[in-house]
């Protein structure tokens, strides 16, 4: 008996220690700021589907003291990935060239990675589609964690899809919430809200069933025991009121569920448009050079 008590006590102590360490570890990392209220779809679930085989989507991430350094580290991580994907071996000198618009870098900038190996030069075109970052607190100080969605060419002349991003889901969310309350919210990324709506509907449905069952039971007793008719009648009326309140609350929650599913914003998602083709051709004019053409 004593051994059993000691064994149980040891297990409780181990479980308590694990919980404490887990709590300390969770509290050691805290997100103080972020670029979006919710992580975009391309980060939490899956990247968009490409419309052609000339390129693919690639997610890269990096962490640093400042946001600019984290963004630069993302480019370095992408450069390393391209080197592996294109099977570039040996010592390579990488030159990252960024497209500018009106003197400023754009969110969908084009990056050309040039790899020089001895006398050979390999160029790979990429485009930046979207970015998400979080400023995370650590015991040693805060750091920016940056995530970037790129399109990476698989051929010399890629046809990149054009993406736009929206937080609207239209009827997609409403149709799901019409079938299962809360499903539309979960589909849009508001998992906690969706579970609360679903749980509320389940509880109210349970309240309707229980209250109606009790009401029916007291009505039955009222007929079986006429001398207690007034008492049972009062209790039946009370449970009828409870049932009606639950029905009204469930209906109101269901209507709110539909309105919220179609009106409120969700996670940022990508909308695919016609692809863009990048082509390089010699320019004709007073100055020699290479021009960049976009074919829509």
Protein Blocks (a to p, Z undefined) as FASTA:
>chain_A
ZZmmmmmmmmmmmmmmmmmmmmmmmmmpccfbdfbfbdcfklmmoccddfbfkbccdddd
dddfbfklmmmmmmmmmmmmmmmmnopgcjdddddddddeehiacfkbccdddddehjac
cddddddfbdcddddddfkbccddddddddddfbfbdcdddddddfbekjmlmmmmmmmg
hklmmmnopamlmmmmmmmmmmmmmmmmmmmmmmmmmmmmmmmmmmlmmmmmmmmmmmmm
mmmmmmmmmmmmmmmmmmmmmmpccdddddddddddddddddddjbgcddddddZZ
